[in-house]
Amino acid sequence: MKTVYLGLGSNIGERIAYIEEAVKCIKEIRNTEFETASRLYETEPWGVTSENNYLNCVVKIRTSLKAEELMTEVKQLEKKLGRTENIRWSDREIDIDILFYGDEIVRNETVIIPHSFIEKRKFVLVPLSEIAGDFIHPELNKSIRDLLNETDDKLKVEPYKTVKI
């Protein structure tokens, strides 16, 4: 089984409810075991201007699904939870990204793993560092903790009301 890290985010509607329901559904994905989740963080939008801050967390799972199969499951889960398709990096009810799939590098028409721009996104690095600070990015050959220390991202990432998923 592969160890996989998923990034979850929501910035419209009942943000906590979307994240909690997403975690509940992730626990039900076939051939997958839930391991742990970071706490919830409130984060400023990255890449676009929005009035709505995000709630973000990172989930660690183990799965025997192939990366492409897991991506299909994740996209179906987003639709089930009510995600509407918008322009790239726009406001969203729920977003679930495969950040890492073991130490594999996968690039095809279905998936891009490791997920793009991890090293530039504090909203990913902070919760990921909480549960996997020593994990080595397979392309950059640096730990998540080191990437967090080196990032130029100055956007706010703060624990959200001590909520832990």
C-alpha positions as CSV (number, residue, x, y, z in Angstrom):
1,M,0.0,0.0,0.0
2,K,1.1,3.5,-0.8
3,T,1.2,6.3,1.7
4,V,-0.7,9.3,0.2
5,Y,-1.1,12.9,1.4
6,L,-4.3,14.7,0.3
7,G,-4.8,18.5,0.6
8,L,-8.3,19.6,1.5
9,G,-9.7,23.2,1.2
10,S,-12.9,25.1,1.3
11,N,-13.7,28.8,1.2
12,I,-17.4,29.2,0.5
13,G,-20.5,27.9,2.3
14,E,-20.2,25.8,5.5
15,R,-16.4,25.4,5.3
16,I,-16.0,23.1,8.3
17,A,-18.9,20.9,7.2
18,Y,-17.4,20.5,3.8
19,I,-14.0,19.5,5.2
20,E,-15.6,17.2,7.8
21,E,-17.8,15.5,5.3
22,A,-14.8,15.1,2.9
23,V,-12.8,13.4,5.6
24,K,-15.7,11.1,6.4
25,C,-16.0,10.1,2.7
26,I,-12.2,9.7,2.4
27,K,-12.4,7.1,5.2
28,E,-14.9,5.2,3.0
29,I,-12.8,5.0,-0.2
30,R,-12.3,1.4,-1.2
31,N,-9.0,-0.2,-0.6
32,T,-7.9,2.7,1.5
33,E,-7.0,3.2,5.2
34,F,-7.3,6.5,6.9
35,E,-4.2,7.3,9.0
36,T,-4.4,10.9,10.4
37,A,-5.2,14.5,9.6
38,S,-3.6,17.8,10.5
39,R,-5.5,20.4,12.4
40,L,-7.6,22.8,10.4
41,Y,-6.0,26.1,9.3
42,E,-7.5,29.3,8.1
43,T,-5.6,30.6,5.2
44,E,-5.6,33.6,2.8
45,P,-6.4,32.8,-0.8
46,W,-3.3,31.9,-2.9
47,G,-3.1,32.7,-6.6
48,V,-6.2,34.8,-6.9
49,T,-8.0,37.6,-5.1
50,S,-11.0,36.6,-3.0
51,E,-12.7,38.0,0.0
52,N,-13.2,34.5,1.4
53,N,-10.4,32.8,3.4
54,Y,-9.9,29.1,3.1
55,L,-10.0,26.4,5.7
56,N,-7.3,23.8,4.8
57,C,-5.9,20.6,6.2
58,V,-3.9,17.6,5.0
59,V,-4.9,14.0,5.4
60,K,-2.6,11.0,5.4
61,I,-4.0,7.7,4.0
62,R,-2.7,4.4,2.8
63,T,-4.2,2.9,-0.4
64,S,-3.7,0.1,-2.8
65,L,-5.5,2.1,-5.5
66,K,-3.3,3.3,-8.4
67,A,-2.8,7.1,-8.6
68,E,-5.3,7.4,-11.4
69,E,-7.9,5.3,-9.6
70,L,-7.5,7.5,-6.5
71,M,-7.9,10.6,-8.6
72,T,-11.1,9.3,-10.0
73,E,-12.4,8.6,-6.5
74,V,-11.4,12.0,-5.3
75,K,-13.1,13.9,-8.2
76,Q,-16.3,11.8,-7.7
77,L,-16.2,12.7,-4.0
78,E,-15.8,16.4,-4.8
79,K,-18.9,16.3,-7.0
80,K,-20.9,14.3,-4.4
81,L,-20.1,17.0,-1.8
82,G,-21.4,19.7,-4.1
83,R,-18.4,21.2,-5.8
84,T,-19.2,23.3,-8.7
85,E,-16.7,23.8,-11.6
86,N,-15.3,27.3,-11.8
87,I,-12.2,28.9,-13.2
88,R,-8.8,27.8,-11.9
89,W,-8.0,28.8,-8.3
90,S,-11.5,30.3,-7.8
91,D,-13.7,30.1,-4.7
92,R,-14.9,26.5,-4.1
93,E,-17.0,24.5,-1.8
94,I,-14.5,21.7,-1.5
95,D,-11.1,21.0,-3.1
96,I,-9.2,17.7,-2.7
97,D,-5.8,17.4,-4.2
98,I,-3.4,14.4,-4.2
99,L,-0.2,16.1,-3.0
100,F,2.0,13.0,-2.8
101,Y,1.5,9.3,-3.8
102,G,4.3,7.6,-1.9
103,D,7.6,8.9,-3.4
104,E,6.4,8.4,-7.0
105,I,6.4,11.0,-9.7
106,V,3.4,10.6,-11.9
107,R,2.7,12.8,-14.9
108,N,-0.1,11.9,-17.3
109,E,-3.4,13.2,-18.7
110,T,-5.1,12.2,-15.4
111,V,-2.8,13.2,-12.6
112,I,0.2,15.3,-11.8
113,I,2.0,14.1,-8.7
114,P,3.6,15.6,-6.7
115,H,1.0,18.3,-6.9
116,S,2.2,21.6,-8.5
117,F,3.6,24.5,-6.5
118,I,3.7,22.7,-3.1
119,E,6.9,24.4,-2.3
120,K,5.3,27.8,-3.0
121,R,2.1,27.2,-0.9
122,K,2.3,27.8,2.8
123,F,-1.3,26.7,3.1
124,V,-0.1,23.2,2.1
125,L,3.3,23.2,3.8
126,V,2.1,24.2,7.2
127,P,-0.5,21.4,7.7
128,L,1.7,18.9,5.8
129,S,4.6,19.7,8.0
130,E,2.5,19.1,11.1
131,I,1.9,15.4,10.1
132,A,4.9,14.7,7.8
133,G,7.6,17.3,8.3
134,D,10.4,14.8,7.5
135,F,8.8,13.6,4.3
136,I,11.1,14.2,1.3
137,H,9.6,15.8,-1.8
138,P,10.6,13.3,-4.5
139,E,11.5,15.9,-7.1
140,L,13.0,18.7,-4.9
141,N,14.8,16.2,-2.6
142,K,14.0,18.4,0.4
143,S,11.9,17.7,3.5
144,I,8.6,19.4,3.9
145,R,9.9,21.2,7.0
146,D,12.8,22.6,4.9
147,L,10.5,23.6,2.1
148,L,8.3,25.5,4.7
149,N,11.4,27.2,6.1
150,E,12.5,28.3,2.6
151,T,9.1,29.3,1.0
152,D,8.6,32.9,0.0
153,D,4.9,32.7,0.6
154,K,3.9,35.3,3.2
155,L,0.2,34.7,3.2
156,K,-1.5,34.1,6.6
157,V,-1.9,30.4,7.7
158,E,-3.2,30.2,11.3
159,P,-4.8,27.3,13.3
160,Y,-8.5,27.6,13.2
161,K,-10.2,27.6,16.6
162,T,-8.2,24.5,17.7
163,V,-10.4,22.4,15.5
164,K,-8.8,19.1,14.6
165,I,-10.3,16.8,12.0
